[in-house]
Amino acid sequence: MNHTLFTLLDKLDAEKIHYTLARHRSDSVLVAVTVVGQRIEIDVFRDGHMEVSRFVGHEDIEGGAELINSIVELGR
């Protein structure tokens, strides 16, 4: 019996799409994918269902160290 998580990872591997795995919740594994112009977060749950968030944007350079500093300040 295959689990949705392994099926997804097999698909990404077959297409040579890089991903990282993380676990922020006890009931799911986060598969984070970055491709040109998109960042995709796929939460795969213990019961096999998935929730997908996709963030689309440009890849223009927007700044340097000062931009990082302002982003960190916003997070406080």
Distance bins in CASP14 RR format, pairs under 12 A and 6 or more apart:
PFRMAT RR
TARGET T0000
AUTHOR 0000-0000-0000
RMODE 2
METHOD distances of the structure
MODEL  1
1 7 0 0 0 0 0 1 0 0 0 0 0
1 48 0 0 0 0 0 1 0 0 0 0 0
2 8 0 0 0 0 0 1 0 0 0 0 0
2 9 0 0 0 0 0 1 0 0 0 0 0
2 10 0 0 0 0 1 0 0 0 0 0 0
2 11 0 0 0 0 0 1 0 0 0 0 0
2 48 0 0 0 0 0 1 0 0 0 0 0
3 9 0 0 0 0 1 0 0 0 0 0 0
3 10 0 0 0 0 0 1 0 0 0 0 0
3 29 0 0 0 0 1 0 0 0 0 0 0
3 44 0 0 0 0 1 0 0 0 0 0 0
3 45 0 0 0 0 0 1 0 0 0 0 0
3 46 0 0 0 0 1 0 0 0 0 0 0
3 47 0 0 0 0 1 0 0 0 0 0 0
3 48 1 0 0 1 0 0 0 0 0 0 0
3 49 0 0 0 0 0 1 0 0 0 0 0
3 50 0 0 0 0 0 1 0 0 0 0 0
4 10 0 0 0 0 0 1 0 0 0 0 0
4 11 0 0 0 0 0 1 0 0 0 0 0
4 28 0 0 0 0 0 1 0 0 0 0 0
4 29 0 0 0 0 1 0 0 0 0 0 0
4 31 0 0 0 0 0 1 0 0 0 0 0
4 42 0 0 0 0 1 0 0 0 0 0 0
4 43 0 0 0 0 0 1 0 0 0 0 0
4 44 1 0 1 0 0 0 0 0 0 0 0
4 45 0 0 0 0 1 0 0 0 0 0 0
4 46 0 0 0 0 1 0 0 0 0 0 0
4 47 0 0 0 0 1 0 0 0 0 0 0
4 48 1 0 1 0 0 0 0 0 0 0 0
4 49 1 0 0 1 0 0 0 0 0 0 0
4 50 1 0 0 1 0 0 0 0 0 0 0
4 51 0 0 0 0 0 1 0 0 0 0 0
4 52 0 0 0 0 0 1 0 0 0 0 0
5 11 0 0 0 0 0 1 0 0 0 0 0
5 12 0 0 0 0 0 1 0 0 0 0 0
5 19 0 0 0 0 0 1 0 0 0 0 0
5 21 0 0 0 0 1 0 0 0 0 0 0
5 23 0 0 0 0 0 1 0 0 0 0 0
5 28 0 0 0 0 1 0 0 0 0 0 0
5 29 1 0 1 0 0 0 0 0 0 0 0
5 30 0 0 0 0 0 1 0 0 0 0 0
5 31 1 0 0 1 0 0 0 0 0 0 0
5 42 0 0 0 0 1 0 0 0 0 0 0
5 43 0 0 0 0 0 1 0 0 0 0 0
5 44 1 0 1 0 0 0 0 0 0 0 0
5 45 0 0 0 0 1 0 0 0 0 0 0
5 46 0 0 0 0 1 0 0 0 0 0 0
5 47 0 0 0 0 0 1 0 0 0 0 0
5 48 1 0 0 1 0 0 0 0 0 0 0
5 49 0 0 0 0 0 1 0 0 0 0 0
5 50 0 0 0 0 1 0 0 0 0 0 0
6 12 0 0 0 0 0 1 0 0 0 0 0
6 13 0 0 0 0 0 1 0 0 0 0 0
6 21 0 0 0 0 0 1 0 0 0 0 0
6 29 0 0 0 0 0 1 0 0 0 0 0
6 31 0 0 0 0 0 1 0 0 0 0 0
6 44 0 0 0 0 1 0 0 0 0 0 0
6 48 0 0 0 0 0 1 0 0 0 0 0
7 13 0 0 0 0 0 1 0 0 0 0 0
7 14 0 0 0 0 0 1 0 0 0 0 0
7 31 0 0 0 0 0 1 0 0 0 0 0
7 42 0 0 0 0 0 1 0 0 0 0 0
7 44 0 0 0 0 1 0 0 0 0 0 0
7 48 0 0 0 0 1 0 0 0 0 0 0
7 50 0 0 0 0 0 1 0 0 0 0 0
8 14 0 0 0 0 0 1 0 0 0 0 0
8 15 0 0 0 0 0 1 0 0 0 0 0
8 17 0 0 0 0 0 1 0 0 0 0 0
8 19 0 0 0 0 1 0 0 0 0 0 0
8 21 0 0 0 0 0 1 0 0 0 0 0
8 29 0 0 0 0 1 0 0 0 0 0 0
8 30 0 0 0 0 0 1 0 0 0 0 0
8 31 1 0 0 1 0 0 0 0 0 0 0
8 33 0 0 0 0 1 0 0 0 0 0 0
8 40 0 0 0 0 0 1 0 0 0 0 0
8 42 1 0 0 1 0 0 0 0 0 0 0
8 43 0 0 0 0 0 1 0 0 0 0 0
8 44 1 0 0 1 0 0 0 0 0 0 0
8 45 0 0 0 0 0 1 0 0 0 0 0
8 48 0 0 0 0 1 0 0 0 0 0 0
8 49 0 0 0 0 0 1 0 0 0 0 0
8 50 1 0 0 1 0 0 0 0 0 0 0
8 52 0 0 0 0 0 1 0 0 0 0 0
9 15 0 0 0 0 0 1 0 0 0 0 0
9 17 0 0 0 0 0 1 0 0 0 0 0
9 18 0 0 0 0 0 1 0 0 0 0 0
9 19 1 0 0 1 0 0 0 0 0 0 0
9 20 0 0 0 0 0 1 0 0 0 0 0
9 21 0 0 0 0 1 0 0 0 0 0 0
9 29 0 0 0 0 1 0 0 0 0 0 0
9 31 1 0 0 1 0 0 0 0 0 0 0
9 33 0 0 0 0 0 1 0 0 0 0 0
9 42 0 0 0 0 0 1 0 0 0 0 0
9 44 0 0 0 0 1 0 0 0 0 0 0
10 17 0 0 0 0 0 1 0 0 0 0 0
10 19 0 0 0 0 0 1 0 0 0 0 0
10 31 0 0 0 0 0 1 0 0 0 0 0
11 17 0 0 0 0 1 0 0 0 0 0 0
11 19 0 0 0 0 0 1 0 0 0 0 0
11 31 0 0 0 0 0 1 0 0 0 0 0
11 33 0 0 0 0 0 1 0 0 0 0 0
11 42 0 0 0 0 0 1 0 0 0 0 0
11 50 0 0 0 0 0 1 0 0 0 0 0
12 18 0 0 0 0 1 0 0 0 0 0 0
12 19 1 0 1 0 0 0 0 0 0 0 0
12 20 0 0 0 0 0 1 0 0 0 0 0
12 21 0 0 0 0 0 1 0 0 0 0 0
12 31 1 0 0 1 0 0 0 0 0 0 0
12 32 0 0 0 0 0 1 0 0 0 0 0
12 33 1 0 0 1 0 0 0 0 0 0 0
12 34 0 0 0 0 0 1 0 0 0 0 0
12 35 0 0 0 0 0 1 0 0 0 0 0
12 40 0 0 0 0 0 1 0 0 0 0 0
12 42 0 0 0 0 1 0 0 0 0 0 0
12 44 0 0 0 0 0 1 0 0 0 0 0
13 19 0 0 0 0 1 0 0 0 0 0 0
13 31 0 0 0 0 0 1 0 0 0 0 0
13 33 0 0 0 0 0 1 0 0 0 0 0
15 33 0 0 0 0 0 1 0 0 0 0 0
15 35 0 0 0 0 1 0 0 0 0 0 0
16 33 0 0 0 0 0 1 0 0 0 0 0
16 35 0 0 0 0 0 1 0 0 0 0 0
17 31 0 0 0 0 0 1 0 0 0 0 0
17 32 0 0 0 0 0 1 0 0 0 0 0
17 33 1 0 0 1 0 0 0 0 0 0 0
17 34 0 0 0 0 1 0 0 0 0 0 0
17 35 1 0 0 1 0 0 0 0 0 0 0
17 36 0 0 0 0 0 1 0 0 0 0 0
17 38 0 0 0 0 0 1 0 0 0 0 0
17 40 0 0 0 0 1 0 0 0 0 0 0
17 42 0 0 0 0 0 1 0 0 0 0 0
18 31 0 0 0 0 0 1 0 0 0 0 0
18 32 0 0 0 0 1 0 0 0 0 0 0
18 33 1 0 0 1 0 0 0 0 0 0 0
18 34 1 0 0 1 0 0 0 0 0 0 0
18 35 0 0 0 0 1 0 0 0 0 0 0
18 36 0 0 0 0 0 1 0 0 0 0 0
18 39 0 0 0 0 0 1 0 0 0 0 0
18 40 0 0 0 0 0 1 0 0 0 0 0
19 29 0 0 0 0 0 1 0 0 0 0 0
19 30 0 0 0 0 1 0 0 0 0 0 0
19 31 1 0 1 0 0 0 0 0 0 0 0
19 32 1 0 0 1 0 0 0 0 0 0 0
19 33 1 0 1 0 0 0 0 0 0 0 0
19 34 0 0 0 0 1 0 0 0 0 0 0
19 35 0 0 0 0 1 0 0 0 0 0 0
19 39 0 0 0 0 0 1 0 0 0 0 0
19 40 0 0 0 0 1 0 0 0 0 0 0
19 41 0 0 0 0 0 1 0 0 0 0 0
19 42 0 0 0 0 1 0 0 0 0 0 0
19 44 0 0 0 0 0 1 0 0 0 0 0
20 29 0 0 0 0 0 1 0 0 0 0 0
20 30 0 0 0 0 1 0 0 0 0 0 0
20 31 1 0 0 1 0 0 0 0 0 0 0
20 32 1 0 1 0 0 0 0 0 0 0 0
20 33 0 0 0 0 1 0 0 0 0 0 0
20 34 0 0 0 0 1 0 0 0 0 0 0
20 39 0 0 0 0 0 1 0 0 0 0 0
20 40 0 0 0 0 0 1 0 0 0 0 0
20 41 0 0 0 0 0 1 0 0 0 0 0
20 42 0 0 0 0 0 1 0 0 0 0 0
21 28 0 0 0 0 0 1 0 0 0 0 0
21 29 1 0 1 0 0 0 0 0 0 0 0
21 30 1 0 0 1 0 0 0 0 0 0 0
21 31 1 0 0 1 0 0 0 0 0 0 0
21 32 1 0 0 1 0 0 0 0 0 0 0
21 33 0 0 0 0 0 1 0 0 0 0 0
21 41 0 0 0 0 0 1 0 0 0 0 0
21 42 0 0 0 0 0 1 0 0 0 0 0
21 43 0 0 0 0 0 1 0 0 0 0 0
21 44 0 0 0 0 1 0 0 0 0 0 0
22 28 0 0 0 0 1 0 0 0 0 0 0
22 29 1 0 0 1 0 0 0 0 0 0 0
22 30 1 0 1 0 0 0 0 0 0 0 0
22 31 0 0 0 0 1 0 0 0 0 0 0
22 32 1 0 0 1 0 0 0 0 0 0 0
22 33 0 0 0 0 0 1 0 0 0 0 0
22 41 0 0 0 0 1 0 0 0 0 0 0
22 42 0 0 0 0 0 1 0 0 0 0 0
22 43 0 0 0 0 1 0 0 0 0 0 0
22 44 0 0 0 0 0 1 0 0 0 0 0
23 29 1 0 1 0 0 0 0 0 0 0 0
23 30 1 0 0 1 0 0 0 0 0 0 0
23 31 0 0 0 0 0 1 0 0 0 0 0
23 32 0 0 0 0 0 1 0 0 0 0 0
23 43 0 0 0 0 0 1 0 0 0 0 0
23 44 0 0 0 0 0 1 0 0 0 0 0
23 45 0 0 0 0 0 1 0 0 0 0 0
23 46 0 0 0 0 0 1 0 0 0 0 0
24 30 1 0 0 1 0 0 0 0 0 0 0
24 31 0 0 0 0 0 1 0 0 0 0 0
24 32 0 0 0 0 0 1 0 0 0 0 0
24 41 0 0 0 0 0 1 0 0 0 0 0
24 43 0 0 0 0 1 0 0 0 0 0 0
25 43 1 0 0 1 0 0 0 0 0 0 0
25 44 0 0 0 0 0 1 0 0 0 0 0
25 45 0 0 0 0 1 0 0 0 0 0 0
25 46 0 0 0 0 1 0 0 0 0 0 0
25 51 0 0 0 0 0 1 0 0 0 0 0
26 45 0 0 0 0 0 1 0 0 0 0 0
26 46 0 0 0 0 1 0 0 0 0 0 0
27 43 0 0 0 0 1 0 0 0 0 0 0
27 44 0 0 0 0 0 1 0 0 0 0 0
27 45 1 0 1 0 0 0 0 0 0 0 0
27 46 1 0 1 0 0 0 0 0 0 0 0
27 47 0 0 0 0 1 0 0 0 0 0 0
27 48 0 0 0 0 0 1 0 0 0 0 0
27 49 0 0 0 0 0 1 0 0 0 0 0
27 51 0 0 0 0 0 1 0 0 0 0 0
28 41 0 0 0 0 0 1 0 0 0 0 0
28 42 0 0 0 0 1 0 0 0 0 0 0
28 43 1 0 1 0 0 0 0 0 0 0 0
28 44 1 0 0 1 0 0 0 0 0 0 0
28 45 1 0 1 0 0 0 0 0 0 0 0
28 46 1 0 0 1 0 0 0 0 0 0 0
28 47 0 0 0 0 1 0 0 0 0 0 0
28 48 0 0 0 0 1 0 0 0 0 0 0
28 49 0 0 0 0 1 0 0 0 0 0 0
28 50 0 0 0 0 1 0 0 0 0 0 0
28 51 0 0 0 0 1 0 0 0 0 0 0
29 41 0 0 0 0 0 1 0 0 0 0 0
29 42 0 0 0 0 1 0 0 0 0 0 0
29 43 1 0 0 1 0 0 0 0 0 0 0
29 44 1 0 1 0 0 0 0 0 0 0 0
29 45 0 0 0 0 1 0 0 0 0 0 0
29 46 0 0 0 0 1 0 0 0 0 0 0
29 48 0 0 0 0 0 1 0 0 0 0 0
29 50 0 0 0 0 0 1 0 0 0 0 0
29 51 0 0 0 0 0 1 0 0 0 0 0
30 39 0 0 0 0 0 1 0 0 0 0 0
30 40 0 0 0 0 0 1 0 0 0 0 0
30 41 1 0 0 1 0 0 0 0 0 0 0
30 42 1 0 0 1 0 0 0 0 0 0 0
30 43 1 0 1 0 0 0 0 0 0 0 0
30 44 1 0 0 1 0 0 0 0 0 0 0
30 45 0 0 0 0 0 1 0 0 0 0 0
30 50 0 0 0 0 0 1 0 0 0 0 0
30 51 0 0 0 0 1 0 0 0 0 0 0
30 52 0 0 0 0 0 1 0 0 0 0 0
30 53 0 0 0 0 0 1 0 0 0 0 0
31 39 0 0 0 0 0 1 0 0 0 0 0
31 40 0 0 0 0 1 0 0 0 0 0 0
31 41 1 0 0 1 0 0 0 0 0 0 0
31 42 1 0 1 0 0 0 0 0 0 0 0
31 43 1 0 0 1 0 0 0 0 0 0 0
31 44 1 0 0 1 0 0 0 0 0 0 0
31 45 0 0 0 0 0 1 0 0 0 0 0
31 50 0 0 0 0 1 0 0 0 0 0 0
31 51 0 0 0 0 0 1 0 0 0 0 0
31 52 0 0 0 0 1 0 0 0 0 0 0
31 53 0 0 0 0 0 1 0 0 0 0 0
32 38 0 0 0 0 0 1 0 0 0 0 0
32 39 1 0 0 1 0 0 0 0 0 0 0
32 40 1 0 0 1 0 0 0 0 0 0 0
32 41 1 0 1 0 0 0 0 0 0 0 0
32 42 1 0 0 1 0 0 0 0 0 0 0
32 43 0 0 0 0 0 1 0 0 0 0 0
32 44 0 0 0 0 0 1 0 0 0 0 0
32 52 0 0 0 0 0 1 0 0 0 0 0
32 53 0 0 0 0 0 1 0 0 0 0 0
32 54 0 0 0 0 0 1 0 0 0 0 0
32 55 0 0 0 0 0 1 0 0 0 0 0
33 39 1 0 0 1 0 0 0 0 0 0 0
33 40 1 0 1 0 0 0 0 0 0 0 0
33 41 1 0 0 1 0 0 0 0 0 0 0
33 42 1 0 0 1 0 0 0 0 0 0 0
33 52 0 0 0 0 1 0 0 0 0 0 0
33 53 0 0 0 0 0 1 0 0 0 0 0
33 54 0 0 0 0 1 0 0 0 0 0 0
33 55 0 0 0 0 0 1 0 0 0 0 0
34 40 1 0 0 1 0 0 0 0 0 0 0
34 41 0 0 0 0 0 1 0 0 0 0 0
34 54 0 0 0 0 0 1 0 0 0 0 0
34 55 0 0 0 0 1 0 0 0 0 0 0
34 56 0 0 0 0 0 1 0 0 0 0 0
34 57 0 0 0 0 0 1 0 0 0 0 0
34 59 0 0 0 0 0 1 0 0 0 0 0
35 54 0 0 0 0 0 1 0 0 0 0 0
35 55 0 0 0 0 0 1 0 0 0 0 0
35 56 0 0 0 0 0 1 0 0 0 0 0
35 57 0 0 0 0 0 1 0 0 0 0 0
35 59 0 0 0 0 0 1 0 0 0 0 0
36 56 0 0 0 0 0 1 0 0 0 0 0
36 57 0 0 0 0 1 0 0 0 0 0 0
36 58 0 0 0 0 0 1 0 0 0 0 0
36 59 1 0 0 1 0 0 0 0 0 0 0
37 54 0 0 0 0 0 1 0 0 0 0 0
37 55 0 0 0 0 1 0 0 0 0 0 0
37 56 1 0 0 1 0 0 0 0 0 0 0
37 57 1 0 1 0 0 0 0 0 0 0 0
37 58 1 0 0 1 0 0 0 0 0 0 0
37 59 1 0 1 0 0 0 0 0 0 0 0
37 60 0 0 0 0 0 1 0 0 0 0 0
38 52 0 0 0 0 0 1 0 0 0 0 0
38 53 0 0 0 0 0 1 0 0 0 0 0
38 54 1 0 1 0 0 0 0 0 0 0 0
38 55 1 0 0 1 0 0 0 0 0 0 0
38 56 1 0 1 0 0 0 0 0 0 0 0
38 57 1 0 0 1 0 0 0 0 0 0 0
38 58 0 0 0 0 0 1 0 0 0 0 0
38 59 0 0 0 0 1 0 0 0 0 0 0
39 52 0 0 0 0 0 1 0 0 0 0 0
39 53 0 0 0 0 1 0 0 0 0 0 0
39 54 1 0 0 1 0 0 0 0 0 0 0
39 55 1 0 1 0 0 0 0 0 0 0 0
39 56 0 0 0 0 1 0 0 0 0 0 0
39 57 0 0 0 0 1 0 0 0 0 0 0
39 59 0 0 0 0 0 1 0 0 0 0 0
40 50 0 0 0 0 0 1 0 0 0 0 0
40 51 0 0 0 0 0 1 0 0 0 0 0
40 52 1 0 0 1 0 0 0 0 0 0 0
40 53 1 0 0 1 0 0 0 0 0 0 0
40 54 1 0 1 0 0 0 0 0 0 0 0
40 55 1 0 0 1 0 0 0 0 0 0 0
40 56 0 0 0 0 1 0 0 0 0 0 0
41 50 0 0 0 0 0 1 0 0 0 0 0
41 51 0 0 0 0 1 0 0 0 0 0 0
41 52 1 0 0 1 0 0 0 0 0 0 0
41 53 1 0 1 0 0 0 0 0 0 0 0
41 54 1 0 0 1 0 0 0 0 0 0 0
41 55 1 0 0 1 0 0 0 0 0 0 0
42 48 0 0 0 0 0 1 0 0 0 0 0
42 49 0 0 0 0 0 1 0 0 0 0 0
42 50 1 0 1 0 0 0 0 0 0 0 0
42 51 1 0 0 1 0 0 0 0 0 0 0
42 52 1 0 1 0 0 0 0 0 0 0 0
42 53 0 0 0 0 1 0 0 0 0 0 0
42 54 0 0 0 0 1 0 0 0 0 0 0
43 49 0 0 0 0 1 0 0 0 0 0 0
43 50 1 0 0 1 0 0 0 0 0 0 0
43 51 1 0 1 0 0 0 0 0 0 0 0
43 52 1 0 0 1 0 0 0 0 0 0 0
43 53 0 0 0 0 1 0 0 0 0 0 0
44 50 1 0 1 0 0 0 0 0 0 0 0
44 51 0 0 0 0 1 0 0 0 0 0 0
44 52 0 0 0 0 1 0 0 0 0 0 0
45 51 1 0 0 1 0 0 0 0 0 0 0
45 52 0 0 0 0 0 1 0 0 0 0 0
60 67 0 0 0 0 0 1 0 0 0 0 0
61 67 0 0 0 0 1 0 0 0 0 0 0
62 68 0 0 0 0 0 1 0 0 0 0 0
62 70 0 0 0 0 0 1 0 0 0 0 0
62 71 0 0 0 0 0 1 0 0 0 0 0
63 69 0 0 0 0 0 1 0 0 0 0 0
63 70 0 0 0 0 1 0 0 0 0 0 0
63 71 0 0 0 0 0 1 0 0 0 0 0
64 70 0 0 0 0 1 0 0 0 0 0 0
64 71 0 0 0 0 0 1 0 0 0 0 0
65 71 0 0 0 0 0 1 0 0 0 0 0
65 72 0 0 0 0 0 1 0 0 0 0 0
66 72 0 0 0 0 0 1 0 0 0 0 0
66 73 0 0 0 0 0 1 0 0 0 0 0
67 73 0 0 0 0 0 1 0 0 0 0 0
67 74 0 0 0 0 0 1 0 0 0 0 0
68 74 0 0 0 0 0 1 0 0 0 0 0
68 75 0 0 0 0 0 1 0 0 0 0 0
69 75 0 0 0 0 0 1 0 0 0 0 0
69 76 0 0 0 0 0 1 0 0 0 0 0
70 76 0 0 0 0 0 1 0 0 0 0 0
END
